[in-house]
Amino acid sequence: MKSKIRRFDNRVSQAVKFSPIATVLFTILGVVVCCASSSVVVHTTNSVDNTNTIHRILQQEEENDVMGSCTYKNPWSGTTCMEFRSNIASSTMWWNLDNMQNRCDKETDSTLTAGEGCFLSTESLPADFAGWCIKDVSDESEDSMTTTEATSMMVSAMADCAMNKMACEQFVVGIFNSALSDCGTSDSEKPKEDDMSGNSGNGEILIESFDDPKLLWEMYATSDMMKGYENNKEYEYDNEYEWDYKYAQSGEGSFEIIDGVMVVTSNITSPLISSPVEDASFMRNGLVSLSARSGAFPDVSSCKGLKMIIKTNNDEEYNGYKVDFGYKKLPEKRFAFGYRTNLTVPNNDEFMEVMIPFENFTLDWDFDTGKQLSSCIDNEEYCPDEATLKNMETVTIMAGWIDGYSQLHIKSIHASGCDVVEETEEKDHSPIAQWTCSSNSSPTSDEIMIESFSTPSLDWMTMNDPVMGGESYSDMYMEDGTAVFSGEVKDVPFLGVPGFIQMESRGGAYPDVSCCSSLKLNVMGMEEYEGYRVSFGTKKAKNGFFAMGFKADFDAPIDAYGNVVIPFDMFSVEWDEATGDQVITCAEDPTVCPDEETLRNMKTIALWGEGVGGMVNLHVKSISAVGCEEPDEVSSKSSSVGRKGLHRMLFCLFSLTSISFFI
């Protein structure tokens, strides 16, 4: 972008040569420099001690003349100013109008002022001015620090003086000239007890640490969704959301936790199209998203932003990261729910702190491109609301919309700048002391308790179809050792069919029930409702986009508690996302039956009202597995596998025979 120029003094000199990496480094620095408190702050967790050289360099700096300045808009932080300085007495490669203009043109909405600095005098310095980050761009033939870029840095709620100093030294490899008398240890490096000390605004609240994760994380990738779309072409989707999967950007990814670090790998590639596409709307953006859909989220309503301990060391810088949280959405949006912003992570071999103010998030963003349409600053109605900050319900980290291979390493996610940090008593997620299918001892009962609501060990929450444009609602609360799940299932307007509500568990310890035959619910319905379903596990269906887990129907006894026993071979992973009905039963194809891995650790359980409109009022006392037998005594585990293998062979043989009849 061509910058505007204001001429105050045109000093002619030879062109200065400076490292092309300077632009990239100052873009990184731009994350912390500006005159606004909405800066995204990035600094490493390691510090650099170069105090031995600071005194000499600052003496040199005082002799430098300001040749001009560039005021520009940093995409993350707002208005920023950079001064171009040369030591006329010793420099042979001064800044001149041309190379200052070239440098300034690299910034957005930039204005070059020749012969004048960022501030007219020391008296005009803003109150939040932290100091200068001075970068040496001298020619090899010159003495060091004879030609420099000096970028103004500001103290904000998210960046104290020490943070600015660390960012300058680590990312720009510059010298920080502080304007403040006290520029010591960063708040983020103070002892934990200081962070938790009360109303200082510097407290932190842990959301997730991957050395001991509390939330259940799931990945979605457009490549998987396109395969599901290909398998469901006969489904009548809304015309607005029909597309040819051949024109969709591919998004492939994986994730794993290694030594307390979540490693998220993604690969976004555009389709190879031999001929031009007539309708550009067919080009769908690829993405890979990692979501903690639910769990115990802390109240962060007193905090100012998110902080992530993170790193990425891709071969090339990748700028397609985003982060969002919450399920709130604008009424006119069908699928674009949650508050979203860009996640900027510079390439670095060391873990760093990336801090994102909540005011950088917005509710108004485009579903197809992921880009913000209106910012929180433009319209405060789009800023994260208190209800969402009190319980985020979900956090998603994604890569997409831009081609490239990338890998994120995440240690933890926090809320920072918190005024009030209360010590909360952590729920005991340890499994119930009981015999399970993996125990070495003999069984004391044929029943294994998964959750008793008299002493719940799992985290429970509700989720409804508004995440997909519906209007259903629900609530869940505990009363006298009972979980009360109530709400109403309404039609999803653009589909014209009933949606869903659910109470679901996430995280926690689930017992091994792989030697059991059935799931048992001790429940009572307060009114007639025919759309009850139960699901467990995170295995995904081959058909469909989002269908996850093994699901079955059940009827609840009315006005009296009773036991509902559902054999595991009545569950299926293949069910219709619109209605919840099974599309392939376990009896029809054993490959859709609950697998042993899932029965060893269900990871999640959900009770649904789905596919049938009406009021839901269900009281739940417990969920357990029954028909459990000691694996050593029963060869059913091995024979079950054998029977399943036989069923698969018979199923395949039947399929081939059927095909031969039609040939």
Protein Blocks (a to p, Z undefined) as FASTA:
>chain_A
ZZddddfbdcddddddddfklmmmmmmmmmmgccbfkbccdddfbdcdfklmmmmmmmmm
mmpccfbdcddddfknopadddddddfklpcbdcdfklmmmmmmmpghiacdehiafbfb
fklpcfklnbdcdddfbdfkbcehkbccdddddddfklcfklmmmmmmmmnopacddfbf
blcddfklpcfklmmnojnopaccdfbdcklcfbdcddddfklmmmmmmmmmmpccdfkl
gccfklpccdddddddeehiacddddddddddfbdcfblmlpccdddddddfbdcdddfk
lbgbdcdddddddfbdcfkbccdedjbdcfklmklgcjdddddddddfbdcdddddfklp
cfbdcfklopafbdfklpmklpccfklmmonopacdddehiacddddddfbdcdehifbd
cddddddfbdcddddfkbmbdcfbfbdcfbdcklccbdcddddfklnopabdcddddeeh
iacddddddddfklopacddddddeejjdddfklbcbdcdddddfbdcfkbccdedjbdc
fedjklgcjdddddddehiacdddddfklgcfbdcfklopafbdfklomklpccfklmmo
nopacdddehiacddddddfbdcdehiacfklpcklmmmmmmmmmmmmmmmmmmmmmmmm
mZZ
